């Protein structure tokens, strides 16, 4: 992650990625240090991965315990999948420490 941060410091690019934005708006303004930015970037990577993995597991569990819903999803996967993903994310939280929804 340090190499990625260093590359964005050297060449920020178009500013559409979160690391470049943090370099431009926080690091170069003196609000955070390079080490803090590296730590935050690593946390974003790990937290994003853990959240997605948890939601996939929780979604599969719910579908397996509700076979009628699994069958409905299978019968119209293109039409129902976006709503199913939203509902699983609404119904479950990816962290036991987060607020209940």
C-alpha positions as CSV (number, residue, x, y, z in Angstrom):
1,X,0.0,0.0,0.0
2,X,3.0,2.3,0.6
3,X,4.0,1.9,-3.0
4,X,0.5,2.8,-4.2
5,X,0.5,5.9,-2.0
6,X,4.0,6.9,-3.1
7,X,2.9,6.6,-6.8
8,X,-0.1,8.8,-6.2
9,X,2.1,11.4,-4.5
10,X,4.5,11.4,-7.4
11,X,1.7,11.4,-10.1
12,X,-1.8,12.1,-8.7
13,X,-3.5,11.4,-12.0
14,X,-7.1,12.5,-12.7
15,X,-8.2,12.4,-9.1
16,X,-11.0,9.9,-9.5
17,X,-9.6,7.4,-7.1
18,X,-9.8,7.6,-3.3
19,X,-6.0,7.5,-2.8
20,X,-5.4,10.4,-5.1
21,X,-8.1,12.4,-3.5
22,X,-6.7,11.8,-0.1
23,X,-3.2,12.8,-1.3
24,X,-4.5,16.0,-2.8
25,X,-7.0,17.1,-0.2
26,X,-5.4,15.7,3.0
27,X,-1.7,14.8,2.7
28,X,-0.6,17.8,0.6
29,X,-2.6,20.1,2.9
30,X,-0.8,18.7,5.9
31,X,-3.9,17.2,7.5
32,X,-2.5,13.7,7.7
33,X,0.9,12.1,7.3
34,X,2.0,9.6,4.7
35,X,2.0,6.8,7.3
36,X,-1.6,7.7,8.3
37,X,-2.7,7.7,4.6
38,X,-1.1,4.2,4.1
39,X,-2.8,2.9,7.2
40,X,-6.2,4.3,6.1
41,X,-5.8,2.9,2.6
42,X,-5.0,-0.5,4.0
43,X,-8.0,-0.3,6.3
44,X,-10.3,0.5,3.3
45,X,-8.9,-2.5,1.4
46,X,-9.4,-4.9,4.3
47,X,-12.8,-3.5,5.5
48,X,-14.2,-3.5,1.9
49,X,-13.1,-7.1,1.4
50,X,-14.5,-8.4,4.7
51,X,-17.8,-6.6,4.2
52,X,-18.4,-8.1,0.8
53,X,-17.3,-11.6,1.9
54,X,-19.7,-11.4,4.9
55,X,-22.6,-10.2,2.8
56,X,-22.1,-13.0,0.3
57,X,-22.1,-15.6,3.1
58,X,-25.1,-14.1,4.8
59,X,-27.0,-13.9,1.5
60,X,-26.3,-17.5,0.7
61,X,-27.4,-18.6,4.1
62,X,-30.7,-16.7,3.8
63,X,-31.4,-18.2,0.4
64,X,-30.5,-21.7,1.5
65,X,-32.9,-21.4,4.5
66,X,-35.6,-19.9,2.3
67,X,-35.7,-22.3,-0.7
68,X,-38.8,-20.6,-2.1
69,X,-36.9,-17.4,-2.4
70,X,-33.9,-19.2,-3.9
71,X,-36.2,-20.7,-6.5
72,X,-37.8,-17.3,-7.3
73,X,-34.4,-15.8,-7.7
74,X,-33.3,-18.6,-10.0
75,X,-36.3,-18.2,-12.1
76,X,-35.7,-14.5,-12.8
77,X,-32.1,-13.9,-11.8
78,X,-31.6,-10.8,-14.1
79,X,-34.8,-9.2,-12.9
80,X,-34.6,-10.0,-9.2
81,X,-30.9,-10.0,-8.3
82,X,-30.5,-6.2,-7.9
83,X,-33.4,-6.2,-5.4
84,X,-32.2,-9.3,-3.7
85,X,-28.8,-7.8,-3.1
86,X,-30.4,-4.6,-1.7
87,X,-32.7,-6.6,0.6
88,X,-29.9,-8.8,1.9
89,X,-27.8,-5.7,2.7
90,X,-30.8,-4.1,4.4
91,X,-31.7,-7.2,6.4
92,X,-28.2,-8.0,7.6
93,X,-25.3,-6.0,8.8
94,X,-21.8,-7.1,7.9
95,X,-20.6,-6.3,11.4
96,X,-22.0,-7.4,14.7
97,X,-20.9,-4.0,16.1
98,X,-23.0,-2.0,13.6
99,X,-26.4,-0.7,14.2
100,X,-29.3,-3.2,13.6
101,X,-31.3,-2.4,10.5
